[in-house]
Amino acid sequence: MIEIEEIVNYASSIADGCESVKAGSPVRFTEASTLNDRIWQGDLGITIKSSIPSGYDQISIADFKNSNGNQLVHGSNKGSKHCIDSFDGVKMFVPKNWNEESLLGPFMILEKERTITHPTHGDVTIPKNFCIQITYQREYDNEQKQERRARD
């Protein structure tokens, strides 16, 4: 059976209730992943990109760790604990004026395989030589009539 048929059959078995997708299970991007493929880890989106978008500045790992530790999300609650396992082999870029209200997060170029961990969501592994952009889920604030970052 060719791969596309296997994928279609598996998707059909999920739709029929024969299989289940388990929230909180670890996942990984495969080496066959392509530009703009995205995995959501709760309210954190991890997207494959080809280059650093405009409006980002490179930041030293030491400076990033001093202000955020290994967290890729501002905040101190359990939902904010999206963390990279190590900065070894990582080049880090952040949006100008990155803060707790930002809708865009860090951009990373990975020279080594890395994993983004979380205490309740499944860990997400990214192969080496990938460029990824972190984004945050949005919600619409009716009172302020604007989008804002959703919180886990």
C-alpha angles and dihedrals in degrees: 000000000000120000096252090056090051090052092048092048092048092048089050092051090052091049090049091052094247093116131031134211106226115219112221095030117131116258136183138202108242123227086251092063115122138210115302094015105145137195120195118217098191106295094348119093119205111197131182112234135176101220144007111278121233115268095047127114126200112246127195115250090235092055092046092049092047091058102030111014106213093325119122092195129060114239143072104238124102092258091060094059097104098140136176112234093226140350092220106128094007129127109198130207127177132194116259109269092011108185143145092288096050117120092202122063137190125320117216136193109204121208090174134035110274135184128215108214133198131179095234108016121069118269116255119216121203121196122236120273093035126128114213136185123207118217132174129231113258132219129185117246106211093193095054094032093227143098118262137179115277117230128220 
